[in-house]
Amino acid sequence: NTIEFTGALHATVVKQVRLKNPSVKTLVYNATLVGRDADDFSLPKGNTVTIAPKRQTSINVEFTSRFLRPAEAVLLLISKSVGGIGGVTLTFSLKSEVKHIEP
């Protein structure tokens, strides 16, 4: 899955990633940003994501553009085993595009 961040140069764009837990056990993920431009992306609510059984949650990913060139990174969600239950590792491609420059 690719999440696209589009906005003005030096603007901060926030996107939400919705995660669902179809199981009857709580899932806990450790979120990590990796890649060439990972420093331009952030997780304002922290790196740990807990999803209650049969529920869904959203995490915010923020991007602030520093350059005109497109930025790229990967959001990795790695499951922590809780009571022997672990979820699959999730990956999201993060890409940016600067559409305009404001004086």
URMOTA-V38302 format. One record per residue. N is the residue number from 1. PHI is phi in whole degrees, -180 to 180 (999 if undefined). Layout:
BEGIN
n->[N,N]
phi->[PHI,PHI]
END
This chain:
BEGIN
n->[1,2,3,4,5,6,7,8,9,10,11,12,13,14,15,16,17,18,19,20,21,22,23,24,25,26,27,28,29,30,31,32,33,34,35,36,37,38,39,40,41,42,43,44,45,46,47,48,49,50,51,52,53,54,55,56,57,58,59,60,61,62,63,64,65,66,67,68,69,70,71,72,73,74,75,76,77,78,79,80,81,82,83,84,85,86,87,88,89,90,91,92,93,94,95,96,97,98,99,100,101,102,103]
phi->[999,-114,-111,-105,-111,-124,-178,-84,-59,70,-85,-102,-115,-115,-123,-106,-113,-93,-119,-115,-119,-81,-86,-96,-115,-69,-109,-125,-118,-104,-94,-137,-104,-132,122,-55,-112,-57,-67,-84,-108,-148,-117,-64,-96,99,-98,-106,-122,-115,-121,-68,-58,58,-123,-135,-145,-122,-118,-93,-121,-106,-134,-121,-78,-115,-132,-75,-69,-64,-103,-138,-158,-129,-96,-105,-116,-106,-72,-96,-73,-119,63,82,-104,-133,-92,-77,-75,-110,-129,-131,-84,-110,-134,-124,-147,-88,-91,-158,-121,-101,-68]
END
